[in-house]
Amino acid sequence: MKSISNILGFNKEAMLLDSKLYIVKSMVAIATGYIIGSKMPIANLDMISVLLGVMYNLEPVNVSGIKGGINQLLASTLGAACTGILILLFGINVYTIALGMALTLYVSLKINWRMVSPVAIFTCIYMTQFVQLNAAAEPSIWLTFRLRIAALSLGVAIAIFYNYLFSFFYYKKIGHKRLEFVKLQTLKGLTHIKNQLLCTDISNENSNILYQSIFNDVELVNSNIKTMLSESALPYKAVQKDELITISTIIDDLKKINHLSYDIYFAYKEDPFLDIHSEKILSSIDNVIVSLSTIDFNNLNLENKNFQNNHIDYSGSESNRLIWNLKTIEKSVENIYSSAKILSLKNIIMP
């Protein structure tokens, strides 16, 4: 029975990112989009745009969903307008299709240079491949443009509504869950570094791939928490903003630990004190792993717990890069324990 649960169930990281709630929200939002879209004369002709607009803009954080939706609409509108003008002037051919895509990508990157809007790309293709016919059975770029933007706007509006509605479920423990997720990623990195120190054959590629994934995950969570701090007060009946500030501080410390542990891997290969302090170094990393493992941010209970610093003597190597990293990591863990105790007290005062 347990093996079936393991196969069908989500892993711990997915649960901490509220995957089940996301699936429920998606089901409700997509059903709403279909029901409303099928009742509207214009949107009914382009249900694909309605449903894509819904799914592309479902976010765990309200501000991200609103900004993302506006950017999608803006990029799609400008891209569709540029493509439509080209089609009116030169018709549909290989040149207008290519130029339309180039203009759409240009507009999308001007709005957000980090990401090309997939909805804007689809809109550009849509304008050249799904041209609508007017009442006289003639191809109409204006009708195609109006249909696409109206349907997409409906999908985005539905997504924004459900982002806000479900925020009352997400926000209650979202900070603690995301914090626990970052902690698990940090432990994964520390455990990897420990294993690398114990191994004589080191692969740069494995470490680089692992830490690239960890850094991306941490930045995503950090961005979510900082964005939540700019939210209005209404979703925060159960979570106060000062609690999110404390959570953000802990994430910054975990982020520092990840960067320093990654640097330990490179310092290790050139460290002249490794043979002298190898056991001490491993002991220090072990202590950090155990200390972080004892903290459960979903169920904080640190009343009688403190970070037990090993106080290892690194005499003669204080200026060494590897040793400095270890000491800084230990200091960050101490800070995390202090901040976690503050969070624990807030949970008692405001369950």
Backbone hydrogen bonds, N-H to C=O, Kabsch-Sander energy under -0.5 kcal/mol:
donor,donor_aa,acceptor,acceptor_aa,energy
5,S,1,M,-1.9
6,N,2,K,-2.3
7,I,3,S,-2.1
8,L,4,I,-2.7
9,G,5,S,-2.5
15,M,11,N,-1.8
16,L,12,K,-2.2
17,L,13,E,-1.1
18,D,15,M,-1.7
19,S,14,A,-1.7
22,Y,18,D,-2.1
23,I,19,S,-2.2
24,V,20,K,-2.2
25,K,21,L,-2.8
26,S,22,Y,-2.5
27,M,23,I,-2.3
28,V,24,V,-2.4
29,A,25,K,-2.7
30,I,26,S,-2.8
31,A,27,M,-1.9
32,T,28,V,-2.2
33,G,29,A,-2.6
34,Y,30,I,-2.1
35,I,31,A,-2.5
36,I,32,T,-2.8
37,G,33,G,-2.4
38,S,34,Y,-2.2
39,K,35,I,-0.7
39,K,36,I,-0.9
40,M,36,I,-0.8
40,M,37,G,-0.8
44,N,40,M,-2.4
45,L,42,I,-1.6
46,D,43,A,-1.8
47,M,44,N,-0.5
50,V,46,D,-1.3
51,L,47,M,-2.6
52,L,48,I,-2.5
53,G,49,S,-2.4
54,V,50,V,-1.7
55,M,51,L,-2.3
56,Y,52,L,-2.6
57,N,53,G,-0.5
57,N,54,V,-0.9
58,L,55,M,-0.8
59,E,57,N,-0.6
65,G,61,V,-2.0
66,I,62,N,-2.6
67,K,63,V,-2.8
68,G,64,S,-2.7
69,G,65,G,-2.4
70,I,66,I,-2.5
71,N,67,K,-2.5
72,Q,68,G,-2.5
73,L,69,G,-2.5
74,L,70,I,-2.8
75,A,71,N,-2.8
76,S,72,Q,-2.4
77,T,73,L,-2.8
78,L,74,L,-2.6
79,G,75,A,-2.5
80,A,76,S,-2.8
81,A,77,T,-2.4
82,C,78,L,-2.5
83,T,79,G,-2.4
84,G,80,A,-2.8
85,I,81,A,-2.4
86,L,82,C,-2.0
87,I,83,T,-2.3
88,L,84,G,-2.4
89,L,85,I,-2.0
90,F,86,L,-3.0
91,G,87,I,-2.3
93,N,91,G,-0.7
97,I,93,N,-2.3
98,A,94,V,-1.9
99,L,95,Y,-2.9
100,G,96,T,-2.5
101,M,97,I,-1.9
102,A,98,A,-2.1
103,L,99,L,-2.6
104,T,100,G,-2.2
105,L,101,M,-2.6
106,Y,102,A,-2.2
107,V,103,L,-2.6
108,S,104,T,-2.5
109,L,105,L,-2.4
110,K,106,Y,-1.9
111,I,107,V,-1.8
112,N,108,S,-2.4
115,M,112,N,-1.2
121,I,117,S,-1.7
122,F,118,P,-2.2
123,T,119,V,-2.3
124,C,120,A,-2.1
125,I,121,I,-2.1
126,Y,122,F,-2.8
127,M,123,T,-2.4
128,T,124,C,-0.8
128,T,125,I,-0.7
129,Q,125,I,-2.0
130,F,126,Y,-2.5
132,Q,140,S,-0.6
134,N,138,E,-2.8
137,A,134,N,-2.2
140,S,132,Q,-3.1
144,T,140,S,-1.9
145,F,141,I,-2.9
146,R,142,W,-2.8
147,L,143,L,-2.5
148,R,144,T,-2.4
149,I,145,F,-2.3
150,A,146,R,-2.2
151,A,147,L,-2.3
152,L,148,R,-2.4
153,S,149,I,-2.6
154,L,150,A,-1.9
155,G,151,A,-1.9
156,V,152,L,-2.5
157,A,153,S,-2.5
158,I,154,L,-2.2
159,A,155,G,-2.1
160,I,156,V,-2.6
161,F,157,A,-2.1
162,Y,158,I,-2.3
163,N,159,A,-2.4
164,Y,160,I,-2.1
165,L,161,F,-2.6
166,F,162,Y,-2.5
167,S,163,N,-0.8
168,F,164,Y,-0.5
168,F,165,L,-1.0
169,F,166,F,-1.5
170,Y,166,F,-2.8
171,Y,167,S,-2.7
173,K,170,Y,-1.0
174,I,170,Y,-1.0
177,K,173,K,-2.6
178,R,174,I,-2.6
179,L,175,G,-2.0
180,E,176,H,-2.3
181,F,177,K,-2.1
182,V,178,R,-2.2
183,K,179,L,-2.3
184,L,180,E,-2.2
185,Q,181,F,-2.0
186,T,182,V,-2.3
187,L,183,K,-2.6
188,K,184,L,-1.9
189,G,185,Q,-1.8
190,L,186,T,-2.5
191,T,187,L,-2.6
192,H,188,K,-1.8
193,I,189,G,-2.4
194,K,190,L,-2.4
195,N,191,T,-2.2
196,Q,192,H,-2.2
197,L,193,I,-2.2
198,L,194,K,-1.4
199,C,195,N,-0.7
199,C,196,Q,-0.6
202,I,200,T,-0.7
204,N,202,I,-0.6
207,S,203,S,-1.4
208,N,204,N,-2.7
209,I,205,E,-2.5
210,L,206,N,-2.3
211,Y,207,S,-2.6
212,Q,208,N,-2.0
213,S,209,I,-1.8
214,I,210,L,-2.2
215,F,211,Y,-3.0
216,N,212,Q,-1.9
217,D,213,S,-2.2
218,V,214,I,-2.6
219,E,215,F,-2.4
220,L,216,N,-2.1
221,V,217,D,-2.1
222,N,218,V,-2.8
223,S,219,E,-2.4
224,N,220,L,-2.1
225,I,221,V,-2.6
226,K,222,N,-2.3
227,T,223,S,-2.2
228,M,224,N,-2.1
229,L,225,I,-1.2
230,S,227,T,-1.5
231,E,228,M,-1.7
236,Y,233,A,-1.8
238,A,235,P,-0.5
243,E,240,Q,-0.7
244,L,240,Q,-1.2
245,I,241,K,-1.9
246,T,242,D,-1.7
247,I,243,E,-2.3
248,S,244,L,-2.6
249,T,245,I,-1.9
250,I,246,T,-2.1
251,I,247,I,-2.3
252,D,248,S,-1.9
253,D,249,T,-1.7
254,L,250,I,-2.5
255,K,251,I,-2.7
256,K,252,D,-2.0
257,I,253,D,-2.2
258,N,254,L,-2.1
259,H,255,K,-2.0
260,L,256,K,-2.5
261,S,257,I,-2.8
262,Y,258,N,-1.9
263,D,259,H,-1.8
264,I,260,L,-1.8
265,Y,261,S,-1.2
266,F,262,Y,-0.9
267,A,263,D,-2.8
268,Y,264,I,-2.6
269,K,265,Y,-0.7
270,E,266,F,-0.7
270,E,267,A,-0.8
271,D,267,A,-0.6
271,D,268,Y,-0.7
274,L,271,D,-1.0
277,H,273,F,-2.7
278,S,274,L,-1.2
281,I,277,H,-3.0
282,L,278,S,-2.3
283,S,279,E,-2.2
284,S,280,K,-2.3
285,I,281,I,-2.3
286,D,282,L,-2.6
287,N,283,S,-2.2
288,V,284,S,-1.9
289,I,285,I,-2.4
290,V,286,D,-2.6
291,S,287,N,-2.4
292,L,288,V,-2.5
293,S,289,I,-2.1
294,T,290,V,-1.3
295,I,292,L,-1.2
296,D,294,T,-0.6
297,F,295,I,-0.6
299,N,296,D,-1.4
305,K,302,L,-1.3
308,Q,306,N,-0.5
309,N,307,F,-1.2
314,Y,312,I,-0.7
317,S,314,Y,-2.3
320,N,317,S,-1.6
324,W,320,N,-2.6
325,N,321,R,-2.2
326,L,322,L,-2.0
327,K,323,I,-2.4
328,T,324,W,-2.3
329,I,325,N,-2.4
330,E,326,L,-2.3
331,K,327,K,-2.0
332,S,328,T,-2.1
333,V,329,I,-2.2
334,E,330,E,-2.0
335,N,331,K,-2.0
336,I,332,S,-2.2
337,Y,333,V,-2.3
338,S,334,E,-2.1
339,S,335,N,-2.6
340,A,336,I,-2.8
341,K,337,Y,-1.8
342,I,338,S,-1.3
343,L,339,S,-2.1
344,S,340,A,-2.4
345,L,341,K,-2.1
346,K,342,I,-1.9
347,N,343,L,-1.9
348,I,344,S,-1.4
349,I,345,L,-2.1
350,M,346,K,-2.8
